[in-house]
Amino acid sequence: MANTASMLFSASFAAMLLATVLFMTGVWHDSVLHAGLAIAPGPATAAVFATPAGRLARRFPQRLLAAFGIASFTCACLWWRLRVGVTPDYAGEMLPGLIASGVGVGFTLPTLAGASAASLPPARFATGSGIYSMARQLGLVLGVAIFVAVLGVVPAHNPLPSFDRGWTFMVVAGLLALAVALAIGQVRQPAVVAPAAAQPGAGGADARLALQEQGS
């Protein structure tokens, strides 16, 4: 569940990064350097909130922290879908979404990483970490590909509908990731039955006898 939530969240996250830069440079006509500096508050906010998110994971269920982070990120995408217009208004339209998305990323990434490895035995930790990274990378690739397909050719005279479709995709992917994150730890694992040889009584005696016969 953690890997699936990470893949869906990463798809929305990658689309958000690309959409923000394309919108600021293509619609608001900012320079690439100005757009890069303008989105810096998002990663900065994520870095600030990542540490307390890790500490809170010791006190609260990981699925709730991940769900909070994904919900905050999804609300940021919805904010842009509803508020951003063709007239540049960085402080009133773009910046609030960057702050909210940064909070979401700061809570989501470390929490999902911890949840994906929480149930693994030490011998499987490296494999589990590799699968988690693969799920993230797959989500990033799918997010960019789907966003580009949804965006299509952006008309110069009316670019908003194209970006609205892109932000809608981010919201949908975020909602799916939220639903999956809430299911982390809720799926029952199959019960492990102890081997007969380890059980006292007749069953254990029969097992030992069978082993002796095999050895002879």
Secondary structure as UniProt FT lines:
FT   HELIX           2..26
FT   HELIX           32..38
FT   TURN            39..40
FT   HELIX           41..56
FT   TURN            57..59
FT   HELIX           62..83
FT   HELIX           90..94
FT   HELIX           95..117
FT   TURN            118..119
FT   HELIX           122..124
FT   HELIX           125..151
FT   HELIX           160..181
FT   TURN            182..186
FT   HELIX           196..198
FT   HELIX           202..215
//
